[in-house]
């Protein structure tokens, strides 16, 4: 059965940066379809609740990253399970993003988080940003391509924004934990490649990082992730998801495409530009990016102003135009530093080799 109203996040902006946003959740189970929007509240579900495997075939904090957690604040504000701001108002799932579209196009599997039965699917929606097609084009299909899997004792999981043509299951199929359902995509109401993963119990949203947390509370509850998923329990202060070089000034959209990974600057390039994109930034965070020549001299540096507000994602760059006929051969090194309250919380060094 194809879900008639397979809803999930609407897009929101944090400053000029883009981040997915969910619609408010409304009803619960119906006779022939699971409503995608229910009241966001977590309650205790017994001493032995369902445990889940990681739903994406990726290495967290290396090849994929958590962009947003479930919102625990019932007001118009937003708080994640650690009382932080890596969420937004009404967000009902966990957003697991890929570094860029180039990685997405190569194929990253979405897998069943637990054994169960597939009850709803959708496929056939194009992998295209909602910025391009507009919200009207995906109205009523905000989740994009995806699936809903029912598990034992009233538990269910929902998988959104999967790649067109990638679904490998249909309603009625039995799946095992870790079985491939399809691939991460860019379908539905989103602007970046990711899986929106929602856990429900008897139709009520449950945060898999904090099951049992009372409505409106954070820093409480228990994890529903399998004990072997040690990295999942981490809560990074911020994360660097892209770092590289370009031969000209870059934009956020170009970083999202991943195109610069395929075409690095060479000896005759007009410029060498280092860039970094990070997520989970907070107001007053400080960022520095410097570029050094093969001789170790700083040839470009950018010290970004303190951020005026929290930023879901942010990028900076530093570069220099070619001064001679060619760039001197050797290794050009870039270093990015992120500071919060005067303490260093992130650093990334990367290099570019220019042949003679």
C-alpha positions as CSV (number, residue, x, y, z in Angstrom):
1,X,0.0,0.0,0.0
2,X,1.3,3.4,-0.9
3,X,0.9,6.0,1.9
4,X,-1.4,8.7,0.9
5,X,0.0,11.4,3.1
6,X,3.7,10.5,3.8
7,X,4.6,13.7,5.6
8,X,7.8,14.8,7.2
9,X,10.0,17.9,7.5
10,X,9.4,21.3,6.1
11,X,12.5,23.4,5.3
12,X,13.6,26.1,7.7
13,X,16.5,28.6,7.7
14,X,18.8,29.5,10.5
15,X,20.2,32.8,9.3
16,X,21.3,32.3,5.8
17,X,22.0,28.6,6.4
18,X,19.6,25.9,5.4
19,X,18.1,23.3,7.6
20,X,15.1,21.0,7.3
21,X,12.0,21.6,9.4
22,X,9.1,19.3,10.3
23,X,5.4,20.0,10.2
24,X,3.6,19.7,13.6
25,X,2.5,16.2,14.4
26,X,-1.2,15.5,14.6
27,X,-3.0,12.2,14.7
28,X,-2.1,8.6,15.5
29,X,-2.8,5.2,13.9
30,X,-5.6,5.0,11.4
31,X,-7.2,1.8,10.1
32,X,-5.2,1.7,6.8
33,X,-2.4,4.3,7.2
34,X,-0.1,5.6,9.9
35,X,-0.4,9.4,10.2
36,X,3.0,10.9,9.9
37,X,2.3,13.7,12.3
38,X,1.6,13.1,16.0
39,X,2.0,14.9,19.2
40,X,5.7,15.0,20.1
41,X,6.0,13.6,23.6
42,X,8.2,10.8,25.0
43,X,6.9,8.5,27.7
44,X,8.2,5.4,29.3
45,X,7.4,2.1,27.6
46,X,8.3,-0.6,30.0
47,X,11.5,-2.0,31.4
48,X,12.6,-3.5,28.1
49,X,11.8,-1.2,25.2
50,X,12.7,-1.9,21.5
51,X,16.4,-1.3,20.8
52,X,17.5,-0.1,17.4
53,X,20.5,-0.5,15.0
54,X,21.9,2.5,13.2
55,X,19.7,3.1,10.2
56,X,22.3,4.3,7.7
57,X,25.3,2.3,6.5
58,X,27.9,4.9,7.4
59,X,30.4,5.8,10.1
60,X,29.0,8.4,12.4
61,X,31.1,11.5,12.7
62,X,33.3,10.4,9.8
63,X,31.1,9.7,6.7
64,X,27.8,10.9,8.1
65,X,26.7,13.3,10.8
66,X,23.6,14.1,12.9
67,X,22.3,17.5,11.8
68,X,19.2,17.6,14.0
69,X,17.8,15.7,17.0
70,X,14.2,15.4,18.3
71,X,12.8,18.6,19.8
72,X,11.9,18.2,23.5
73,X,10.6,21.7,24.1
74,X,6.8,21.9,23.8
75,X,6.9,25.7,23.4
76,X,7.9,27.6,20.3
77,X,11.5,27.2,21.3
78,X,13.6,24.1,20.7
79,X,15.8,21.9,22.8
80,X,17.5,18.6,22.0
81,X,17.8,15.7,24.5
82,X,21.0,17.3,25.9
83,X,19.3,20.7,26.4
84,X,21.3,22.0,23.4
85,X,20.1,23.6,20.2
86,X,20.9,21.0,17.6
87,X,17.2,20.8,16.7
88,X,14.3,23.2,15.8
89,X,10.7,23.7,16.8
90,X,8.6,20.6,16.3
91,X,11.3,18.4,14.8
92,X,10.1,14.8,15.3
93,X,13.1,12.7,14.2
94,X,16.9,12.3,13.9
95,X,18.4,13.8,10.7
96,X,21.4,11.8,9.6
97,X,23.2,13.8,6.8
98,X,25.9,13.0,4.3
99,X,28.8,15.4,3.6
100,X,27.5,16.3,0.1
101,X,25.6,15.2,-2.9
102,X,28.6,13.6,-4.5
103,X,28.7,11.0,-1.7
104,X,24.9,10.6,-1.9
105,X,25.1,9.8,-5.7
106,X,27.6,7.1,-5.0
107,X,25.0,5.3,-2.9
108,X,24.7,5.0,0.9
109,X,22.3,2.4,2.1
110,X,19.4,3.0,4.5
111,X,18.8,-0.1,6.6
112,X,16.0,-1.4,8.9
113,X,16.7,-0.4,12.5
114,X,15.0,-3.5,13.8
115,X,13.2,-6.6,12.5
116,X,9.6,-6.0,11.4
117,X,7.1,-5.7,8.6
118,X,7.0,-3.0,6.0
119,X,3.6,-1.3,6.1
120,X,4.0,1.7,3.8
121,X,6.4,2.8,1.0
122,X,6.7,5.5,-1.6
123,X,9.1,5.7,-4.5
124,X,9.3,7.7,-7.7
125,X,10.0,11.2,-6.4
126,X,13.0,13.0,-7.9
127,X,16.1,13.7,-5.9
128,X,16.0,17.5,-6.1
129,X,16.2,20.3,-3.5
130,X,12.9,21.8,-2.6
131,X,14.6,25.1,-3.3
132,X,14.4,24.1,-7.0
133,X,10.9,22.6,-7.3
134,X,9.1,24.6,-4.6
135,X,7.0,23.4,-1.7
136,X,3.8,23.2,-3.8
137,X,5.4,20.4,-5.9
138,X,5.8,18.1,-2.9
139,X,2.7,19.1,-0.9
140,X,1.4,16.0,0.9
141,X,4.6,14.1,0.1
142,X,7.0,16.0,2.3
143,X,8.7,12.8,3.5
144,X,9.7,12.0,-0.1
145,X,10.6,8.5,-1.0
146,X,10.6,6.3,2.1
147,X,9.1,3.5,4.2
148,X,7.4,2.7,7.5
149,X,8.3,-0.5,9.3
150,X,6.2,-1.9,12.2
151,X,8.0,-3.8,14.9
152,X,6.7,-5.7,17.9
153,X,4.7,-4.2,20.8
154,X,3.5,-1.1,19.1
155,X,6.9,0.2,17.9
156,X,7.4,1.6,14.4
157,X,10.2,3.4,12.4
158,X,9.9,5.8,9.5
159,X,12.5,6.5,6.9
160,X,12.3,9.7,4.8
161,X,14.0,11.4,1.8
162,X,15.3,8.2,0.2
163,X,16.7,8.1,-3.3
164,X,14.4,7.7,-6.3
165,X,14.3,4.1,-7.5
166,X,16.3,2.9,-4.6
167,X,13.6,1.2,-2.5
168,X,14.1,-2.6,-2.2
169,X,11.0,-3.4,-0.2
170,X,7.3,-3.3,-0.6
171,X,4.3,-3.3,1.9
172,X,4.0,-6.7,3.5
173,X,7.7,-7.6,3.3
174,X,9.3,-8.9,6.4
175,X,12.7,-7.3,7.1
176,X,15.5,-8.2,9.5
177,X,17.6,-5.7,11.5
178,X,20.2,-4.2,9.2
179,X,18.5,-5.3,6.0
180,X,18.8,-2.7,3.2
181,X,15.6,-0.7,2.5
182,X,17.1,1.6,-0.1
183,X,19.5,4.5,-0.2
184,X,19.9,8.0,1.2
185,X,18.5,10.6,-1.2
186,X,17.2,14.2,-1.7
187,X,13.5,13.6,-2.2
188,X,10.6,15.5,-0.6
189,X,10.9,18.6,1.5
190,X,14.6,18.9,2.0
191,X,17.6,20.8,0.7
192,X,20.5,18.5,1.7
193,X,21.0,14.7,1.4
194,X,20.0,12.9,4.6
195,X,17.8,10.4,6.2
196,X,15.0,11.7,8.5
197,X,14.5,8.8,10.9
198,X,11.5,8.8,13.3
199,X,10.7,6.3,16.1
200,X,7.2,5.9,17.4
201,X,5.5,3.8,20.0
202,X,1.7,3.5,19.7
203,X,1.8,6.5,17.4
204,X,3.7,8.8,19.8
205,X,7.1,10.1,18.8
206,X,10.0,8.7,20.9
207,X,13.5,10.2,20.9
208,X,15.8,7.1,20.5
209,X,18.4,9.1,22.4
210,X,16.2,9.7,25.4
211,X,13.3,7.3,25.7
212,X,11.2,8.0,28.9
213,X,12.1,11.7,29.1
214,X,9.0,13.5,30.3
215,X,7.4,16.0,28.0
216,X,9.4,19.3,28.1
217,X,12.4,17.7,29.8
218,X,15.9,17.2,28.5
219,X,19.0,15.6,29.9
220,X,16.9,12.6,31.0
221,X,15.7,9.3,29.5
222,X,17.5,6.3,28.2
223,X,19.1,5.4,24.9
224,X,17.2,3.0,22.6
225,X,20.3,2.4,20.5
226,X,22.0,-1.0,20.6
227,X,24.8,-1.1,23.2
228,X,27.4,-1.8,20.4
229,X,26.8,1.6,18.9
230,X,29.3,3.4,21.1
231,X,29.8,6.4,18.9
232,X,26.0,7.2,18.7
233,X,26.1,8.1,22.4
234,X,28.5,11.0,21.7
235,X,27.2,14.5,21.5
236,X,29.7,16.6,19.5
237,X,30.0,20.2,20.4
238,X,30.2,20.9,16.6
239,X,31.4,19.0,13.6
240,X,33.4,19.7,10.5
241,X,31.7,18.0,7.6
242,X,33.7,19.4,4.6
243,X,37.2,20.7,4.1
244,X,39.0,21.1,0.8
245,X,40.4,23.3,-1.9
246,X,39.0,25.1,-4.9
247,X,40.5,27.3,-7.7
248,X,38.1,30.1,-7.1
249,X,35.7,31.6,-4.5
250,X,33.1,29.0,-3.3
251,X,29.5,29.1,-2.3
252,X,27.5,26.9,0.1
253,X,25.5,25.3,-2.8
254,X,28.8,24.4,-4.6
255,X,30.2,22.8,-1.4
256,X,26.9,20.8,-1.2
257,X,27.4,19.4,-4.7
258,X,30.8,18.0,-3.8
259,X,32.2,19.2,-7.2
260,X,35.4,20.6,-5.8
261,X,36.5,17.2,-4.6
262,X,36.7,16.1,-8.3
263,X,38.6,19.1,-9.6
264,X,41.5,20.4,-7.4
265,X,43.6,23.4,-8.1
266,X,46.7,22.9,-10.2
267,X,49.9,24.8,-11.1
268,X,48.1,27.1,-13.5
269,X,45.0,27.7,-11.5
270,X,43.9,31.3,-11.1
271,X,43.7,30.9,-7.3
272,X,44.0,28.5,-4.4
273,X,41.1,28.7,-2.0
274,X,40.8,26.6,1.2
275,X,37.3,26.1,2.6
276,X,35.6,24.4,5.6
277,X,32.0,23.8,6.4
278,X,30.9,23.0,10.0
279,X,27.6,22.2,11.6
280,X,26.2,22.7,15.2
281,X,27.8,26.2,15.7
282,X,26.7,28.5,18.5
283,X,26.5,32.2,19.0
284,X,29.9,33.7,19.8
285,X,31.9,30.8,18.3
286,X,35.2,31.9,16.7
287,X,36.6,30.4,13.5
288,X,40.1,30.9,11.9
289,X,41.3,29.4,8.6
290,X,44.8,29.9,7.3
291,X,46.6,28.7,4.2
292,X,50.4,28.2,4.1
293,X,52.8,27.9,1.2
294,X,55.2,24.9,0.8
295,X,57.8,27.0,2.6
296,X,55.5,27.4,5.6
297,X,54.6,31.1,5.1
298,X,51.0,32.2,5.7
299,X,49.7,33.3,2.3
300,X,46.0,33.7,3.3
301,X,44.1,33.9,6.5
302,X,40.5,34.6,7.5
303,X,39.3,35.2,11.0
304,X,35.6,35.1,11.0
305,X,33.6,37.5,13.2
306,X,32.0,36.0,16.2
307,X,28.7,34.4,15.2
308,X,25.8,36.6,16.2
309,X,23.5,33.6,16.7
310,X,23.5,29.8,16.5
311,X,24.1,28.4,13.0
312,X,23.0,25.0,11.8
313,X,25.7,25.1,9.3
314,X,28.4,27.7,8.3
315,X,31.3,27.8,5.9
316,X,34.4,30.0,5.7
317,X,37.2,30.2,3.1
318,X,40.6,31.8,2.7
319,X,42.6,32.0,-0.5
320,X,45.0,33.8,-2.7
321,X,45.3,34.6,-6.4
322,X,48.2,33.3,-8.4
323,X,51.0,35.9,-8.5
324,X,53.3,34.4,-11.1
325,X,53.0,32.2,-14.2
326,X,52.5,29.1,-12.1
327,X,52.1,28.2,-8.5
328,X,55.4,27.1,-6.9
329,X,55.3,23.3,-6.6
330,X,55.0,21.6,-3.2
331,X,52.5,21.0,-0.5
332,X,50.1,23.8,0.5
333,X,48.6,23.3,4.0
334,X,45.4,24.7,5.5
335,X,44.4,24.7,9.1
336,X,40.9,25.5,10.5
337,X,40.3,26.1,14.2
338,X,37.0,26.5,16.0
339,X,36.8,28.0,19.4
340,X,34.0,28.3,21.9
341,X,34.3,30.4,25.0
342,X,38.0,30.7,24.4
343,X,38.5,26.9,24.3
344,X,39.4,25.0,21.1
345,X,36.6,22.5,20.3
346,X,37.5,21.7,16.7
347,X,40.5,21.6,14.4
348,X,41.1,20.3,10.9
349,X,44.3,20.3,8.9
350,X,44.4,19.4,5.2
351,X,46.8,19.8,2.3
352,X,47.1,20.2,-1.4
353,X,50.0,18.9,-3.5
354,X,51.0,21.0,-6.5
355,X,53.2,19.1,-9.0
356,X,56.1,20.9,-10.8
